[in-house]
Amino acid sequence: MSALDDAFARCREEKRPAFIPFLMGGDPDMETTGELLSALARGGADVIELGVPFSDPIADGPVNQRAAYRALGAGAKLSSILGLIAAKRDELGVPVVLFTYFNPIHARGVARFAEQAATSGVDGVLCVDLPPEEGAAEFTPALAEHGVDAVYLLSPTSTKKRIDLVGKASSGFVYYVSRTGVTGERTALPADLVREVKKVRRRCGLPVAVGFGISSPEQVAEVGGIADGVVVGSALVRMVEEGGKDPELPGRIEERVRELTALIR
């Protein structure tokens, strides 16, 4: 079993969903990101998603786009993010999933990336603009060779055929996008979310984590009642945007994670 398998199994035993917070690597700088990762783990993260900043983040809303631009402006690169994970991995004690676009992976070389990701302690990779059909030739096998899970996306527009394909291509878990569009906080969840998540869980045979638009403890609890994992990103990234390099920011992030998970523990 992989570290992601273990994390979801533990949460199932505790009869609760896994909580998966997201932050952008290198925002506002690498040192602060390291402190924030520790804060997420202390606050109760079961899995951590760490974004690799990219200059054309088409799947991201304004909050995460600005975070990517700040990180790039501060000099964050794939190499420095992998180095940070390697430095923090043992301390964190929870699996780390890279949230990335394919361009940085392609520039490095898929085989080289997979080897370096595994060596750095990356447990899974979610490449948001790489469909499983294109990943099947090199990307997914390269990750599997080094024991790294490949996480693929599903959305409300996914057909049954698509769900089956993604379920077979993925390992660790499947990431279900709760709504069409880009990342960002929302005041209400989609009306058909329960039905769609149940359909995906029934067909894909893997844990299903739901993200995009989840920002409050009540929404975490609502989604956690139907999914195996709950992802909160923009709400935390916005706190980083507002807090910057404030030395008290890690404490506030830790407390916010405790608040977000209070109703599912």
N, C-alpha and C positions, 0 to 999 in steps of 0.2 A: 504493500500500500504506500501511496505517496503521502507527503505531509498534508496535502489538501484533503486527501481521503480521510486521514486521521482526524483532521480538524472538523470535518462535517460529521464524521462518526461520533466524535465526542459530543458535539452539539445535539445530535439525535438522541444520545443516551441521556442528556440533560433535558430533553424534550423542549428544545428551543431552537430558533434559527441562528445561524452564524451571523455575526455582525462584521461587515467588511467596509471600513472607512477608506476613502481615497484622498490622496494628496498629490500635488505635482512636485516631482523631484527637482530640487534646485530653487524652489520658490520660498522665501526671497533669496536664499543662498544655500549652499550645501550644508554648512554647519548648522543652520537653523533647521533644515529638513531633518538632519539626524536627530536633533532634540525633539522634533515633532513626532518622528516615528516612535521614539521611546514613549512619548506621551500617549500616543494611540494605543500602544501595547499595555501600558499601565492602566489606561482607562477601561480596557476590556475588549479590544479588538480581537477577533478570532482569526482573521486573515487581514492582511494589509495590501491594498492596491496602491502602487506607486507609479505615477505617470512619467513617461519620458517626453520632455517638451519637444514639440515639433512646430515648424514654421507655418504649416497649413492644417491646423487641427479641425478638420471638417465635421467631426462627430461631436465637437464640444460647443457649448454655449458660451456667452460672453465672459462669464466668471472664469471658467477654465481656460478659455483662450487667453485672457489677460495673464493668467498664471503662467501659461507656457511662454508667453512673450517676456515676462519678467525673468523667468528662469533662463531663457536663452540669453537675455541681456546680461545676466549675471555670470554667464560663461558655462552653464550646465551643459553637459554632453552625456551621451550614452555611457562612455567610459567612466566618467565621474560618478554617475548614478550606480553603475555596477560596483564600483569601488566602495561607495557608501554602504550598499547592501552587504558587501563582504565584511565591512568593519562592524556593522550593527547586528548581523544575523543572529549570532549566538545570544546577544543581549535581549533581542526582541522576543524570541521564543515562540513566534507564530509564523505561519507561512507568508511569503511575500510574492505577490503577483505583479508582473510588469504590465502596465497599460500603455501600449505604444502603437504607433503607425508603422507601416512596413518600410518606409524609406530609410530610416536609420539602420534597420536590420539588413536591408539590401546593400546599403553602402558598406557595411562591415563584412558582409558575406554570411549567408545563413548558417553554414556549418561552424564558422568561427564564432558567430554570435551564440549559437546553442551551447557550445563548449564553454565560452566565457560566462554565460548566464548561469550555467550549472555550477561552475567553479566558484562563482560569487555568492551562491546560495539562493538564487531565484528558484522558486518552486513552480511557477506557472507563468505563461505569457498570454495575454489577451491582445492580439493584434487587430485593431478595430476595422481596418480597411482591407484585410486579407480574408476573402471568403474561403471556406474549407476546400472547395474544388481546386483553387490555386495553391492552397497550402499543402495539399496531399502529396505533391511531387517531391518536395524537399523540406519544407518548413516543419510540418508535423512529424515526419520521420526523424529529422535531425534533433528535435526536442526530445522525442521519445528515446532516442539512443542515449541521451544523457540524463534521463530520468526527470525531465521537466514537462509538466502538463501543458497541453495546448487547449486554451479556452476559447470557444467560438460563441458568436452572438446569435440570438433569436429576437424577433420583434413581433408586434401585433399583426404584421402583414405576412408572417411566415406560414407557409402551407404545411400540411401534414408531411408531404414529401421532404420539405426543407427541414422540418423538425427531426425527422428520422436521420437525415444526412448529417446534421449538426451533432445529434446525439452520438452517432458512430464516430465522427471525427474528433470530438472533444474528449478530454479526460480531466479529472478533478471536479469540474462542475461546468454547467452551461450558464452563460450570462444572458438573462432575459431583459431586454430594453422595454420598460413599462409603457412607453408611448413612442409614436413616431416623432422625429425631430431630433434636437440636440440635447445635451446635458443641461441641467438647470433646475433650480428649486421651483416647486409648484405648490399651490394651496390645496389641491385636491387630487386624489388618485383617479385613474381611468375607471369608468363604471364597469367595464367588462374585464378588469384585471383578474378577478378571481377565476372566472371561467377559463381565460386564456392560460393562466399559470397551471391550473389543474390539467389542462390538455397537454401542455408541454411536459409536465412531470410524468404524466401517464405514458407518454410516447418515447421520451428520450432516455430514460433509465439512468440518469445521473442527477446529482443534486442541482437544483435550479436556484440561482441567485438573481434577485430582481434589483435593478438600478434605474437611474434617471428620474429625477423629480422628487426623491424622498428626502425630507429635511427636518421632520419633527419626531419626537418620541411616539406620538400617536400613530403617525404614518409607519414608523418602524414596526410598531406592534401589529398594525393592520396587515402589512405585507408579510410580516413574520408568521402570521397565522396561516398563510397559504403557501409560503415559499421556504426553501431550505436555507436561504441566505438573503441578507438585506444589505444593499450598498448605499452608502451616503457619501457624496462627493462634494458637490458645489457648495453646500451649506458650510462645510469645513474649510474649503478653499477660500470662501469669502471671508472667513475669520482670519485666515492668513493674510489676505489682501488688506484687511483693515488693521491687523496687528503688526505686520511687517516684522521688524527685528526686535520688537518689544520683548525684553527678557521674561515677562510674565505670560507671554503667549502660550508656551507649552503647557503651563498649568491650566490655562483657560480651555485649551483643546482637550486636555485630559478630562476636565470636568464636564465638558460638553459631550464627550463620548459616554461618560457615565450617565448623563441625563438621557441621551438618545437610547441607551440600552436598558434603562431602568424598568421599563414595562415588559421586557422579554426575559428578565432574569428572575 
